[in-house]
Amino acid sequence: MNEKDKRRAPRNKHDSVIEIFDAAGKISATGRLSDFSVAGASFSTGNGAALPEKFRARLRFLDKGVLEVEARVVRTRKEKNATHYGVKFDSIKNVYPTGELKGPRR
């Protein structure tokens, strides 16, 4: 990190998908992840998506698997065709695409 960067954890560039869930557990929006760290992330969505201050989301990475996070919005920037968000994670949980743990089935 450079001297002007005030982030608590270094961010890595990513071009992955983020799925945002509503209170009922259904996908309410999807976005394109820009960068990610253990403390937070930034991503963009189409302008039709309005996020609540706190939400649950799933991030899909080829190298890390699927992460489920609880996050809160700390920055919003609207542009012509997209809205960019910066979020801070309240919790991170490593999950698998089916929600099951890997290993032999019984």
N, C-alpha and C positions, 0 to 999 in steps of 0.2 A: 504494500500500500504506500501511496505517496504521502507527503506531509499534510496535504489538504484533505485527504480522505479521512473522515471521522468514523467510518464503520468499525464495528467491534470485531468482525471476522472478514477475512479476504473473500471476495466474490469471484466466481468462475463463470465465464460466458457459457450459456447453454441455449440450444434451440430445441426445446422440448415442449410438451403439452402440459398445461395445467387445467384441471377440471375443478370448477367451483360448485359446491353443493348448497342447496337451500336447507331450511330447517327440517324439512321432511326427508332429507337424505337423497333427493333427486338432483341430477346435474342441472344447474341453473345457468351456467355460462362456461365457456372454454376460452383459453387464451394461449398466447405464445410466450413462453418463458424467455427472458433476455439474459438474466444472470441469477446466480443462486449461491447461498452460503448457509452455514448452520444457523445463522441468526435471522436470515430473511431472504427475500427475492424481489425481482422486478419482472413485470410481464405486461403485455398489452392485450386488450380485448377489443372487439368491435364496439362502436359507440352505443349500441343498443343495450349493452350490459351495464347494470347498476349494482355495485357491490355494497353489501352492508359493511359497517365498521369492523365487525368481527365475523369470520366465516370459517368453514372447513373446506379443505381442498386436497386434491391428489395430484402429485407430480410424478411423471413417468420418465425414468432415466434408463438408458440401455446398460450403463455401467453400475448403477446403484440400485436398480429395481424400482419399485413403487414406494413412494413416501406419502404418508397421510399427515397433513399438518392442520393445526389450528392457527389462524393468523389474524392480524388486524392491520388495516390500511393506515399507513403513515404518510403517504404522498400520493397525489393524483395529478395527472397532467392530461388535459384533453387536447386532441389535435383534430384535424379535419376528418380522418377516417378511423381513428382509434383513440382509446383512452389508455394511458400508461399508468400503472400502479406500482408503488413500492410498499412492501408489506414486511412486518416483523412477525416472526414465528413465536407463538406461545408454547407450542409443543410439536414434536416431530416423532412419527412412529413409522418404522419400516414394515411394510405389508407386501403381500404378493398379489398378482393380478386377480386371482380367484378368492382372495381373502383367507386362503389356507396356508399353513406352514408347509415348507418342503420336507420331504422325508417319506419313508415307507407308509403306505396306507394300511390300516388295520381292518 
